[in-house]
Amino acid sequence: MTLRVEIELTRGSFELAVDFEVPAGTVLAILGPNGSGKSSLLGSLSGLLRPRRAKILLGDRDLNALQPYDRSIGLLSQDPLLFPHLSVVDNVGFSPRSKGAGRRESRNIARRWLAEVDAAEFADRKPAQLSGGQAQRVAVARALAGEPDLLLLDEPMAALDVDAAPAIRGLLRRVLSSNKERATVLVTHDPLDALALADHVLVLTEGRAIERGPTREVLAAPRTAFTARIAGLNLIAGTAVDDGLRTEEGRRIAGMLAADTALGEPAVAVFAPSSVAVYPAGDGHPGSPRNIIAASVTALEPHGPVIRLRTDAGLAADLTPAAVADLRLEPGSAVRLDIKATTVTVYPASLTA
């Protein structure tokens, strides 16, 4: 069923005002910094919060007029929240049992879903006997055992270790793609979750939607600093000019203009940390069109097979461990950042960012 949402909510001094649509069979990822309104939005959809004004239509039903238990919603959070006194099979069977199914039928449904999430062997265990990844598999089964029309995923991989998270992400991708009628809303801080699971992305800041669109398009061409940061990209804000971007300080950033970028309008220059070359301050002169930025190192962070260098210019660069050692880089080191113009793309900035 397609989900159509218009919500206005006030909590103290915070105001949330957002509208969106999630077509049946698709997943919408909600991204945003802490305090942006993600939890308030999920609370409104689940019925745990009552908005000042809301239209929450799931198919032809107005969820805002229904109690939480009548909304046909499945909720999966970062904490599995399994009932400690029930076995795994009875945890999963709780939802169909609460809808009127008998004990035997509920257990049959539960065992089918446990098999679906590769957790059938845990059926007779208690939650205390499960690892974090195993418990989250059971929680996935429980969320789906009631055949919800709307599935809400609240940071489902946040509490898992690095070994368990990819497996649960793959599991969710499989079970979500198998149902073409259910709408799903995913709240996450991890761009991998959005890329792996979501068809579209909506970015919230201070209770307002500032970016939205197909997942790969939004994360590949972010229009705000927050989205660029979670996508692992560098972003410089300014005004679009014929050869790239001009910052408020008057610096020119050479780059290629995206097709929808208008000269003289707010814009952002976006480029990957891997496209940034790092040299000692004042070392040599570039031989091809480049952007040159003086900076100081603020942090060196392991990032997979590379070291991500953070700078006081707000820009990051990816270097090999050998390059970091050769350059003798450490926090406080003065460096020169070189970025080829051909690796920089200038996009229109979000008007509400």
Secondary structure, DSSP 8 states (H G I E B T S, - for coil): --EEEEEEEEETTEEEEEEEEE-TT-EEEEE--TTSSHHHHHHHHHTSS--SEEEEEETTEEGGGS-GGGS-EEEEESS----TTS-HHHHHHHHHHHTT--HHHHHHHHHHHHHHTT-GGGTTS-GGGS-HHHHHHHHHHHHHHT--SEEEEESTTTTS-TTHHHHHHHHHHHHHHT-SS-EEEEE-S-HHHHHHH-SEEEEEETTEEEEEEEHHHHHHS-SSHHHHHHTT-EEEEEEEETTEEE-TT--EEE-EE-TT--TTSEEEEEE-GGGEEEEETT----SSSEEEEEEEEEEEEEETTEEEEEETTS-EEEE-HHHHHHHT--TT-EEEEEEEGGG-EEEE--TT-
